[in-house]
Amino acid sequence: MKILHCPLNGPRNISEFAYLGEVKSAPFPDAGTVEWADFVFMERNPAGPVHEWWIHLATNYVFIVERDTRSDTVLGTYRVDDPRVAPLLAGQVAP
Amino acid sequence: MPFALLRNRRRPDVRPPRILPDRPALAHTYDVIIVGGGGHGLATAYYLAKHHGIRNVAVLERGYLAGGNTARNTAIVRSNYLTPEGVKFYAESVRLFKQLSHELDFNIMYSERGHLTLAHTDAAIRTSRWRAEVNKHLSVNSELIGPDEIRRICPQLNLSNEVRYPVLGALYHPPGAIVRHDAVAWGYAAAASRLGVEIHVDTEVTGILREGQRAIGVETSRGRVHAGRILQAVAGSSSRLADMAGFRLPIRTIPLQACVSQPLKPFLDPIIVSGSLHVYISQSARGELVMGGAIDPYPLYSSRSTLDFTEGLMGHMLELFPFLAEVKVMRQWAGIADMTPDFSPIMGLTPVENYFIDAGWGTWGFKATPVCGTQLAATVAHGRPTTLIEPFALERFSRFVQLGERGAASVGH
């Protein structure tokens, strides 16, 4: 994996990007400390396809990458408002 | 041993004894099953048999013996950590390492070299002083030293101010040592099997059997095995195995790469580490320079090597040793590291009864091999964590009592 296709900037060198972590569902603000600790620290950390937050550092553009962690290949990159990742982000919005 | 070689030199029928017996048949049940045949797992098996009399133990290893991070680390042993919990733990490990060749009757080639952690910024000087004071308070030999003293200890080092990151000082830790890593694992394996521990290589665990909240055995590629207690010690696959057992870990799996140069005449005695330059270097007994750097920039389960890593590492190394510019890199490899949010390991109990864990060893696991063995053996034998490893419990994360060791990781991550 040397080139990442940024939804905003097109194909760019991997060194221009930073990994921000797995896409997880945030708990509601009034959730207990155990739920929050779980959200902050625990990882699914799968060996296989996973959706992750990445940032293009030069333009400060945050987006979602689908990646296979066994083969080091990118399966797709998505804008945050892409309907294909909408189900993943559903839990992110507080009521 | 050398005399046996001389005595038997004309006798082709005399073969050296095998270090390990052949792989035995898998029994139906064991008192303790240890998943993972690396240094930590083998050490635990040995101390279970030796200190606690639990000899009906099986070590299950997916690949070959000690072929994971035990074979891929850079073999450095030190105890100059930052938190009192960490310093106490690693100081005990250094003490055990020093006597390990005698204990196991197996030469682990322990070589005390001195360990210099270079500081290039005010912040690094501050952390070094903090580490030195915590270390001295706990009787660990560490000192913050200036450039003159560094020059005396390592005259080869480039201490010029005409570089991007001039050296301002260093944390000097005289007990820092390097050890033959394979010998540690093989020594433990041989000693453990002499005490009756069974070592099963090429035996992959494919599932954890549970009865309610209790673990009762494992499903393997060679059939189902029951066990009174189970310990997982599988760096690089910790999250996957924990997932089989039914709980999650605060771990990201990220490769750590390293490389060695062609062999050179011995010229570098101390171990040199620079956090700001992301590099650590030592010279092995074979004369190769063993070099490592920071972990890769993103999680991955593949131990591939990258040119980016070598390029960055060499650029930084040449700032410290410009005269090595003509030396060739001979081998490069990667190990799969379990990175925790606070740069401390996870040891002890899990949410599953009778199921114990040894994980989250990131880039610092080899130096803990003996102490991990004694403490986890006691933990598994008594069913509760020892005082030395209590602070490293998995449940520290749900109580927000992390153990920040990032400042003492050998290189900045």
Interface residues (C-beta under 8 A of the other chain):
Chain A: I14 S15 A18 Y19 T33 V34 A37 D38 V40 F41 M42 E43 R44 N45 P46 A47 E52 T69 R70 S71 D72
Chain B: S237 S239 R240 R248 L249 P250 I251 R252 T253 P297 Y298 P299 L300 Y301 S302 R304 D308 P341 F397 S398 R399 F400
